[in-house]
Amino acid sequence: MTPTPVVLFICQHNAGRSQLGAALLELDGGERFTAASAGLSPADEVNPAVAASLRELDVDITARTPRAVTAADLDDADLVVLMKPGLRLPAPVRGELLEWSFPNPESWDAEAVRPLRDAVRARIAGELLG
């Protein structure tokens, strides 16, 4: 039996873009993948606007806590998705590396996050679930 591939989404604060990526892969990818997320300098909490946009899809991430990416995370992941190109990681990536470019929703409201959420979902569908 082949193990489920681990997909690690990374952004700066692990509060917005990477949380969106992991939650949407969990939603749309089902059991085909193990989704995780982390950041380089984690925020204190998940972005409330991002959480609200996901609640519209019946996904609740309010209990998740942003965390720092570790060398072990990068070694364990089969695929690392940088939600911002050029992020400086703490160690080499063992698996495949994708660099996507999405804006930081740090100061956005839920209405402004919806197009970002939909763009991340479309990218996941096209490149990971295709």
Secondary structure by P-SEA (a helix, b strand, c coil): ccccbbbbbbccccccaaaaaaaaaaaccccccbbbbbcccccccccaaaaaaaaaaccccccbbbbbbcaaaaaaccbbbccccccccccccccbbbbbbbccccccccccaaaaaaaaaaaaaccccc
